[in-house]
């Protein structure tokens, strides 16, 4: 499989691309997995994810960890970065943001397995952590713990 074949359909990589106004407008791109015959885990970490409270418009902050075992497709990382950045001015509850991201990736990639951990910083004094996955993790793939400690405040 040549690089021209793998990357020929990408529209955002290698070009100046504006941050999408909304997650719905964001274009998530995928490329063929050149190692599709091997099962392995891919991790994306977004420690400075932001969105808005849909009720107050106040900013919310999270540390997202996305793990997946790819099948035929890989997510193109610049398109993922732009997609996640599009939440910056998007109002939604923590649960909706976290699960929406995971479901869109699962629909795009049809991975063997995908999970997301959304570790949200306190709102109203209460941290909210949201977890979602497509099913049981594959037994034949090393999948490390997400490594994000629960919120402790000043403790």
MOTA-V173487 format. One record per residue. N is the residue number from 1. RES is the residue in one letter. BURIAL is 1 if it has 16 or more other C-alpha atoms within 10 Angstrom, else 0. D_LAST is the distance of its C-alpha to the last C-alpha in whole Angstrom. Layout:
n->(N	N)
res->(RES	RES)
burial->(BURIAL	BURIAL)
d_last->(D_LAST	D_LAST)
This chain:
n->(1	2	3	4	5	6	7	8	9	10	11	12	13	14	15	16	17	18	19	20	21	22	23	24	25	26	27	28	29	30	31	32	33	34	35	36	37	38	39	40	41	42	43	44	45	46	47	48	49	50	51	52	53	54	55	56	57	58	59	60	61	62	63	64	65	66	67	68	69	70	71	72	73	74	75	76	77	78	79	80	81	82	83	84	85	86	87	88	89	90	91	92	93	94	95	96	97	98	99	100	101	102	103	104	105	106	107	108	109	110	111	112	113	114	115	116	117	118	119	120	121	122	123	124	125	126	127	128	129	130	131	132	133	134	135	136	137	138	139	140	141	142	143	144	145	146	147	148	149	150	151	152	153	154	155)
res->(X	X	X	X	X	X	X	X	X	X	X	X	X	X	X	X	X	X	X	X	X	X	X	X	X	X	X	X	X	X	X	X	X	X	X	X	X	X	X	X	X	X	X	X	X	X	X	X	X	X	X	X	X	X	X	X	X	X	X	X	X	X	X	X	X	X	X	X	X	X	X	X	X	X	X	X	X	X	X	X	X	X	X	X	X	X	X	X	X	X	X	X	X	X	X	X	X	X	X	X	X	X	X	X	X	X	X	X	X	X	X	X	X	X	X	X	X	X	X	X	X	X	X	X	X	X	X	X	X	X	X	X	X	X	X	X	X	X	X	X	X	X	X	X	X	X	X	X	X	X	X	X	X	X	X)
burial->(0	0	0	0	0	0	0	0	0	0	0	1	0	0	0	0	0	0	1	1	1	1	1	0	0	1	0	1	1	1	1	1	1	0	0	0	0	0	0	1	1	0	0	0	0	0	0	0	1	1	1	1	1	0	0	0	0	0	0	1	1	1	1	1	1	1	1	1	1	1	1	1	1	1	1	1	0	0	1	1	1	1	1	1	1	1	1	1	1	1	1	1	0	1	0	0	1	1	1	0	1	1	1	0	1	1	0	0	1	1	1	1	1	1	1	1	1	1	1	1	1	0	0	0	0	0	0	1	1	1	0	1	1	1	0	0	1	0	0	0	0	0	1	0	0	0	0	0	0	0	0	0	0	0	0)
d_last->(52	53	50	52	52	49	48	51	50	46	47	43	43	45	45	44	42	41	37	38	38	37	36	39	41	39	41	39	42	42	44	46	44	46	44	45	46	43	40	37	33	32	29	28	25	24	21	22	24	24	26	27	26	30	30	28	29	26	24	22	20	19	19	22	24	27	29	33	36	38	42	45	42	40	38	39	36	37	38	34	33	35	34	30	31	33	30	29	32	32	31	29	27	24	26	29	28	27	29	32	31	31	35	36	36	37	40	41	40	41	39	39	35	32	29	26	22	21	17	17	15	14	18	18	14	15	14	17	18	22	24	28	30	34	34	34	33	36	36	38	35	32	29	26	23	21	18	16	12	11	9	5	6	4	0)
